[in-house]
């Protein structure tokens, strides 16, 4: 039976992988002018070099879209845009970076990446929630934040669990936390993900150091922009608040498949859309009911048999079960990212990065379910002409995958996996 199960699972992995890559190939063959985001970003860099304010769309050549990133990124992105190579060849570059994302991702609990794990991660990175398809079509720089996220997770999860409390290992953890904080400064709405660092299998003092390092790295680009790019920082604030008239506004015009917009849509139908306190209360309740509440219940059921205060019990359990703790940490990152009030279609690529770590450790049935729901179904729908734009299909798929990952987190099963408790 085990042999038959391995055979059908291998066939399913192959089929889903073919669907995902057939979708990307078909998309690439379409006669459409892609790359609107990379053109906006590089036009903003060119405007900044020319001494113009890049947050006013009238100063950006060849686009009507606005530039959303902090002012400091204009100089960070300048080497990428020099010569125009990226604008012309961004799809080829993005494929190479996505492969690198899949190869960088670590195993849980210091586990080595076998051929099966690498294949699963690559399929997830390229196919999950059609996130990479959106990144590739739009030319969005989410590919860069995805790459940095993968590198941060490699530093946080691999070295920390394998080397215990070794000082050199902990320095790698600090570097990973700082890198993750830096990534979150690209899109400020995702900063709650940093709270998941508390679930790492480290003593409390070290976890607080990691959170502090992530917080400082998150704040640093903002402070640099405020101090050294003061005029541009003011323009950036106006742009993201939608206060620059007669131009594209992220704040007012862009729709996204997030829980906040779903609640807003429901409130509009009920005639409550103009009542912001009601909308945000409904949003908070939906986040608790659909994501954070079930996650908190899972964590409570996992540690409730211990003794002592709840926080001390949690700290002790995390240190004694590093493999489960790292899985719980990544699952928390997935959950917090999913709760973001602004979750654009291309942002699902970064969500796929977290899912790619979790997918290889699933039981066979849960793995099959995630492959079908998270990769197979969206790839097939996109292949048949459904673009997932303007609706909440991607959100529903990501939520179903979250619940599958949640229900498959069984301490009894995870204890059968190799575990090396960390000791003081």
TAZICOR-V528801 format. One record per residue. RES is the residue in three letters. PHI is phi in radians with two decimals (* if undefined). OMEGA is omega as a letter, one per 20 degrees, with the letter a starting at -180 (none if undefined). Layout:
BEGIN
res=RES phi=PHI omega=OMEGA
res=RES phi=PHI omega=OMEGA
END
This chain:
BEGIN
res=UNK phi=* omega=r
res=UNK phi=-1.09 omega=r
res=UNK phi=-1.15 omega=r
res=UNK phi=-1.13 omega=r
res=UNK phi=-1.13 omega=r
res=UNK phi=-1.12 omega=a
res=UNK phi=-1.17 omega=a
res=UNK phi=-1.22 omega=r
res=UNK phi=-1.22 omega=r
res=UNK phi=-1.11 omega=r
res=UNK phi=-1.13 omega=r
res=UNK phi=-1.14 omega=r
res=UNK phi=-1.03 omega=r
res=UNK phi=-1.11 omega=a
res=UNK phi=-1.11 omega=a
res=UNK phi=-1.15 omega=r
res=UNK phi=-1.08 omega=r
res=UNK phi=-1.12 omega=r
res=UNK phi=-1.07 omega=a
res=UNK phi=-1.08 omega=a
res=UNK phi=-1.33 omega=r
res=UNK phi=-1.14 omega=r
res=UNK phi=-1.10 omega=r
res=UNK phi=-1.14 omega=r
res=UNK phi=-1.16 omega=r
res=UNK phi=-1.11 omega=r
res=UNK phi=-1.10 omega=a
res=UNK phi=-1.19 omega=a
res=UNK phi=-1.46 omega=a
res=UNK phi=-1.21 omega=a
res=UNK phi=-1.51 omega=a
res=UNK phi=-2.29 omega=r
res=UNK phi=-1.45 omega=a
res=UNK phi=-1.55 omega=r
res=UNK phi=1.54 omega=a
res=UNK phi=-1.11 omega=a
res=UNK phi=-1.26 omega=r
res=UNK phi=-1.17 omega=r
res=UNK phi=-1.20 omega=r
res=UNK phi=-1.11 omega=a
res=UNK phi=-1.08 omega=a
res=UNK phi=-1.30 omega=r
res=UNK phi=-1.15 omega=r
res=UNK phi=-1.16 omega=r
res=UNK phi=-1.08 omega=r
res=UNK phi=-1.10 omega=r
res=UNK phi=-1.12 omega=r
res=UNK phi=-1.13 omega=r
res=UNK phi=-1.10 omega=a
res=UNK phi=-1.42 omega=r
res=UNK phi=1.48 omega=r
res=UNK phi=-1.73 omega=r
res=UNK phi=-1.43 omega=a
res=UNK phi=-1.32 omega=a
res=UNK phi=-1.52 omega=r
res=UNK phi=-1.72 omega=a
res=UNK phi=-1.04 omega=r
res=UNK phi=-1.08 omega=r
res=UNK phi=-1.58 omega=a
res=UNK phi=-1.77 omega=a
res=UNK phi=-1.40 omega=r
res=UNK phi=1.36 omega=r
res=UNK phi=-2.70 omega=r
res=UNK phi=-2.01 omega=a
res=UNK phi=-1.62 omega=a
res=UNK phi=-1.72 omega=r
res=UNK phi=-1.64 omega=a
res=UNK phi=-1.73 omega=a
res=UNK phi=-1.54 omega=r
res=UNK phi=-1.04 omega=a
res=UNK phi=-0.99 omega=a
res=UNK phi=-1.07 omega=a
res=UNK phi=-1.19 omega=r
res=UNK phi=-1.08 omega=r
res=UNK phi=-1.47 omega=r
res=UNK phi=-1.17 omega=a
res=UNK phi=-1.43 omega=a
res=UNK phi=-1.00 omega=r
res=UNK phi=-1.08 omega=a
res=UNK phi=-1.22 omega=a
res=UNK phi=-1.66 omega=a
res=UNK phi=-1.09 omega=r
res=UNK phi=1.51 omega=r
res=UNK phi=1.37 omega=a
res=UNK phi=-1.10 omega=a
res=UNK phi=-1.13 omega=a
res=UNK phi=-1.08 omega=a
res=UNK phi=-1.41 omega=a
res=UNK phi=-2.03 omega=a
res=UNK phi=-1.09 omega=a
res=UNK phi=-1.18 omega=r
res=UNK phi=-1.14 omega=r
res=UNK phi=-1.12 omega=a
res=UNK phi=-1.15 omega=r
res=UNK phi=-1.08 omega=r
res=UNK phi=-1.08 omega=r
res=UNK phi=-1.20 omega=r
res=UNK phi=-1.16 omega=r
res=UNK phi=-1.05 omega=r
res=UNK phi=-1.08 omega=r
res=UNK phi=-1.00 omega=a
res=UNK phi=-1.10 omega=a
res=UNK phi=-1.34 omega=a
res=UNK phi=-1.31 omega=a
res=UNK phi=-1.06 omega=a
res=UNK phi=-1.54 omega=r
res=UNK phi=-1.47 omega=r
res=UNK phi=-1.45 omega=r
res=UNK phi=1.15 omega=r
res=UNK phi=1.38 omega=r
res=UNK phi=-1.17 omega=r
res=UNK phi=-1.37 omega=r
res=UNK phi=-1.53 omega=r
res=UNK phi=-1.43 omega=a
res=UNK phi=-0.99 omega=r
res=UNK phi=-1.10 omega=a
res=UNK phi=-1.12 omega=a
res=UNK phi=-1.11 omega=r
res=UNK phi=-1.10 omega=r
res=UNK phi=-1.06 omega=a
res=UNK phi=-1.14 omega=r
res=UNK phi=-1.13 omega=r
res=UNK phi=-1.09 omega=a
res=UNK phi=-1.18 omega=r
res=UNK phi=-1.07 omega=a
res=UNK phi=-1.46 omega=a
res=UNK phi=-2.06 omega=a
res=UNK phi=-1.13 omega=r
res=UNK phi=1.01 omega=a
res=UNK phi=0.77 omega=a
res=UNK phi=-1.13 omega=a
res=UNK phi=-1.19 omega=r
res=UNK phi=-1.05 omega=r
res=UNK phi=-1.18 omega=r
res=UNK phi=-1.10 omega=a
res=UNK phi=-1.19 omega=a
res=UNK phi=-1.24 omega=a
res=UNK phi=-1.46 omega=a
res=UNK phi=1.26 omega=a
res=UNK phi=-1.27 omega=a
res=UNK phi=-1.37 omega=r
res=UNK phi=-1.04 omega=r
res=UNK phi=-1.09 omega=r
res=UNK phi=-1.25 omega=r
res=UNK phi=-1.17 omega=r
res=UNK phi=-1.13 omega=r
res=UNK phi=-1.11 omega=r
res=UNK phi=-1.17 omega=r
res=UNK phi=-1.10 omega=r
res=UNK phi=-1.07 omega=r
res=UNK phi=-1.15 omega=r
res=UNK phi=-1.11 omega=r
res=UNK phi=-1.15 omega=r
res=UNK phi=-1.09 omega=r
res=UNK phi=-1.26 omega=a
res=UNK phi=-1.32 omega=a
res=UNK phi=-1.68 omega=a
res=UNK phi=-1.31 omega=a
res=UNK phi=-1.24 omega=a
res=UNK phi=-1.12 omega=a
res=UNK phi=-1.38 omega=a
res=UNK phi=-1.28 omega=a
res=UNK phi=-1.77 omega=r
res=UNK phi=1.14 omega=a
res=UNK phi=-1.75 omega=r
res=UNK phi=-1.04 omega=a
res=UNK phi=-1.09 omega=r
res=UNK phi=-1.13 omega=r
res=UNK phi=-1.10 omega=a
res=UNK phi=-1.18 omega=r
res=UNK phi=-1.10 omega=r
res=UNK phi=-1.13 omega=r
res=UNK phi=-1.07 omega=r
res=UNK phi=-1.08 omega=r
res=UNK phi=-1.08 omega=r
res=UNK phi=-1.13 omega=r
res=UNK phi=-1.11 omega=r
res=UNK phi=-1.11 omega=r
res=UNK phi=-1.14 omega=r
res=UNK phi=-1.14 omega=r
res=UNK phi=-1.08 omega=r
res=UNK phi=-1.09 omega=r
res=UNK phi=-1.05 omega=a
res=UNK phi=-1.16 omega=r
res=UNK phi=-1.25 omega=r
res=UNK phi=-1.14 omega=r
res=UNK phi=-2.23 omega=a
res=UNK phi=-1.07 omega=a
res=UNK phi=-1.18 omega=a
res=UNK phi=-1.64 omega=a
res=UNK phi=-1.05 omega=r
res=UNK phi=-1.00 omega=r
res=UNK phi=-0.99 omega=a
res=UNK phi=-1.10 omega=r
res=UNK phi=-1.11 omega=a
res=UNK phi=-1.16 omega=r
res=UNK phi=-1.06 omega=r
res=UNK phi=-1.16 omega=a
res=UNK phi=-1.56 omega=r
res=UNK phi=-1.15 omega=a
res=UNK phi=-1.37 omega=a
res=UNK phi=-2.34 omega=r
res=UNK phi=-1.02 omega=a
res=UNK phi=-1.00 omega=a
res=UNK phi=-1.05 omega=a
res=UNK phi=-1.21 omega=r
res=UNK phi=-1.13 omega=r
res=UNK phi=-1.14 omega=r
res=UNK phi=-1.12 omega=r
res=UNK phi=-1.11 omega=r
res=UNK phi=-1.13 omega=r
res=UNK phi=-1.11 omega=r
res=UNK phi=-1.09 omega=r
res=UNK phi=-1.13 omega=r
res=UNK phi=-1.12 omega=r
res=UNK phi=-1.14 omega=r
res=UNK phi=-1.16 omega=r
res=UNK phi=-1.15 omega=a
res=UNK phi=-1.36 omega=a
res=UNK phi=-1.04 omega=r
res=UNK phi=-1.07 omega=r
res=UNK phi=-1.16 omega=r
res=UNK phi=-1.14 omega=r
res=UNK phi=-1.06 omega=r
res=UNK phi=-1.13 omega=a
res=UNK phi=-1.17 omega=a
res=UNK phi=-1.49 omega=a
res=UNK phi=-1.69 omega=r
res=UNK phi=-2.28 omega=a
res=UNK phi=-0.99 omega=a
res=UNK phi=-1.13 omega=r
res=UNK phi=-1.19 omega=r
res=UNK phi=-1.11 omega=r
res=UNK phi=-1.09 omega=r
res=UNK phi=-1.14 omega=r
res=UNK phi=-1.06 omega=r
res=UNK phi=-1.06 omega=r
res=UNK phi=-1.11 omega=a
res=UNK phi=-1.16 omega=a
res=UNK phi=-1.30 omega=r
res=UNK phi=-1.57 omega=a
res=UNK phi=1.26 omega=a
res=UNK phi=-1.79 omega=r
res=UNK phi=-1.69 omega=a
res=UNK phi=-1.23 omega=r
res=UNK phi=1.05 omega=r
res=UNK phi=-2.62 omega=r
res=UNK phi=-0.97 omega=a
res=UNK phi=-2.24 omega=r
res=UNK phi=-1.07 omega=a
res=UNK phi=-1.15 omega=a
res=UNK phi=-1.81 omega=a
res=UNK phi=-1.82 omega=a
res=UNK phi=-1.42 omega=r
res=UNK phi=-1.61 omega=r
res=UNK phi=-2.75 omega=a
res=UNK phi=-1.44 omega=a
res=UNK phi=-1.83 omega=r
res=UNK phi=-1.10 omega=r
res=UNK phi=-1.09 omega=r
res=UNK phi=-1.21 omega=r
res=UNK phi=-1.11 omega=r
res=UNK phi=-1.12 omega=r
res=UNK phi=-1.04 omega=r
res=UNK phi=-1.11 omega=r
res=UNK phi=-1.13 omega=r
res=UNK phi=-1.12 omega=r
res=UNK phi=-1.08 omega=r
res=UNK phi=-1.19 omega=r
res=UNK phi=-1.54 omega=a
res=UNK phi=1.39 omega=a
res=UNK phi=-2.00 omega=a
res=UNK phi=-1.12 omega=a
res=UNK phi=-1.48 omega=a
res=UNK phi=-1.60 omega=a
res=UNK phi=-1.07 omega=r
res=UNK phi=-1.00 omega=r
res=UNK phi=-1.16 omega=a
res=UNK phi=-1.07 omega=a
res=UNK phi=-1.24 omega=r
res=UNK phi=-1.15 omega=r
res=UNK phi=-1.13 omega=r
res=UNK phi=-1.09 omega=r
res=UNK phi=-1.07 omega=r
res=UNK phi=-1.15 omega=r
res=UNK phi=-1.18 omega=r
res=UNK phi=-1.08 omega=r
res=UNK phi=-1.16 omega=a
res=UNK phi=-1.27 omega=a
res=UNK phi=-1.64 omega=a
res=UNK phi=-2.26 omega=a
res=UNK phi=-1.24 omega=r
res=UNK phi=-1.08 omega=r
res=UNK phi=-1.02 omega=r
res=UNK phi=-1.14 omega=r
res=UNK phi=-1.09 omega=r
res=UNK phi=-1.11 omega=r
res=UNK phi=-1.06 omega=a
res=UNK phi=-1.08 omega=r
res=UNK phi=-1.13 omega=a
res=UNK phi=-1.15 omega=a
res=UNK phi=-1.29 omega=a
res=UNK phi=-1.93 omega=a
res=UNK phi=-1.17 omega=a
res=UNK phi=-1.40 omega=a
res=UNK phi=-1.38 omega=r
res=UNK phi=-2.08 omega=r
res=UNK phi=1.68 omega=a
res=UNK phi=-1.11 omega=a
res=UNK phi=-0.99 omega=a
res=UNK phi=-1.16 omega=r
res=UNK phi=-1.14 omega=r
res=UNK phi=-1.13 omega=r
res=UNK phi=-1.10 omega=r
res=UNK phi=-1.01 omega=a
res=UNK phi=-1.16 omega=a
res=UNK phi=-1.13 omega=a
res=UNK phi=-1.08 omega=a
res=UNK phi=-1.20 omega=a
res=UNK phi=-1.39 omega=a
res=UNK phi=-2.32 omega=a
res=UNK phi=-1.08 omega=a
res=UNK phi=-1.16 omega=r
res=UNK phi=-1.17 omega=a
res=UNK phi=-1.15 omega=r
res=UNK phi=-1.17 omega=r
res=UNK phi=-1.16 omega=r
res=UNK phi=-1.11 omega=r
res=UNK phi=-1.09 omega=a
res=UNK phi=-1.20 omega=r
res=UNK phi=-1.11 omega=r
res=UNK phi=-1.15 omega=r
res=UNK phi=-1.07 omega=r
res=UNK phi=-1.02 omega=a
res=UNK phi=-1.11 omega=a
res=UNK phi=-1.17 omega=r
res=UNK phi=-1.13 omega=a
res=UNK phi=-1.15 omega=a
res=UNK phi=-1.42 omega=a
res=UNK phi=-0.99 omega=r
res=UNK phi=-1.27 omega=r
res=UNK phi=-2.34 omega=a
res=UNK phi=-2.11 omega=a
res=UNK phi=-1.19 omega=a
res=UNK phi=-1.02 omega=a
res=UNK phi=-1.22 omega=r
res=UNK phi=-1.18 omega=r
res=UNK phi=-1.15 omega=r
res=UNK phi=-1.11 omega=r
res=UNK phi=-1.19 omega=r
res=UNK phi=-1.09 omega=r
res=UNK phi=-1.14 omega=r
res=UNK phi=-1.09 omega=r
res=UNK phi=-1.17 omega=r
res=UNK phi=-1.11 omega=a
res=UNK phi=-1.14 omega=r
res=UNK phi=-1.28 omega=a
res=UNK phi=-1.36 omega=a
res=UNK phi=-1.15 omega=a
res=UNK phi=-1.31 omega=a
res=UNK phi=-1.75 omega=a
res=UNK phi=-1.39 omega=r
res=UNK phi=-1.18 omega=a
res=UNK phi=-0.96 omega=a
res=UNK phi=-1.17 omega=r
res=UNK phi=-1.14 omega=r
res=UNK phi=-1.08 omega=r
res=UNK phi=-1.07 omega=a
res=UNK phi=-1.13 omega=r
res=UNK phi=-1.15 omega=r
res=UNK phi=-1.06 omega=a
res=UNK phi=-1.25 omega=a
res=UNK phi=-1.29 omega=a
res=UNK phi=-1.47 omega=a
res=UNK phi=-2.14 omega=a
res=UNK phi=-1.12 omega=a
res=UNK phi=-1.09 omega=r
res=UNK phi=-1.10 omega=r
res=UNK phi=-1.14 omega=a
res=UNK phi=-1.16 omega=r
res=UNK phi=-1.13 omega=r
res=UNK phi=-1.16 omega=r
res=UNK phi=-1.11 omega=a
res=UNK phi=-1.65 omega=r
res=UNK phi=1.80 omega=r
res=UNK phi=-1.64 omega=a
res=UNK phi=-1.60 omega=r
res=UNK phi=1.10 omega=a
res=UNK phi=-1.64 omega=r
res=UNK phi=1.43 omega=r
res=UNK phi=-2.25 omega=a
res=UNK phi=-2.06 omega=r
res=UNK phi=-1.09 omega=a
res=UNK phi=-1.11 omega=r
res=UNK phi=-1.10 omega=r
res=UNK phi=-1.08 omega=r
res=UNK phi=-1.11 omega=r
res=UNK phi=-1.14 omega=r
res=UNK phi=-1.16 omega=r
res=UNK phi=-1.06 omega=r
res=UNK phi=-1.10 omega=r
res=UNK phi=-1.07 omega=r
res=UNK phi=-1.14 omega=r
res=UNK phi=-1.11 omega=r
res=UNK phi=-1.07 omega=a
res=UNK phi=-1.17 omega=a
res=UNK phi=-1.21 omega=r
res=UNK phi=-1.47 omega=r
res=UNK phi=-1.42 omega=a
res=UNK phi=-2.00 omega=r
res=UNK phi=-0.94 omega=a
res=UNK phi=-1.07 omega=r
res=UNK phi=-1.31 omega=a
res=UNK phi=-1.13 omega=a
res=UNK phi=-1.20 omega=r
res=UNK phi=-1.33 omega=r
res=UNK phi=-1.47 omega=a
res=UNK phi=-0.98 omega=a
res=UNK phi=-2.38 omega=r
res=UNK phi=-2.23 omega=a
res=UNK phi=-1.01 omega=r
res=UNK phi=-1.47 omega=a
res=UNK phi=-2.08 omega=r
res=UNK phi=-1.21 omega=none
END
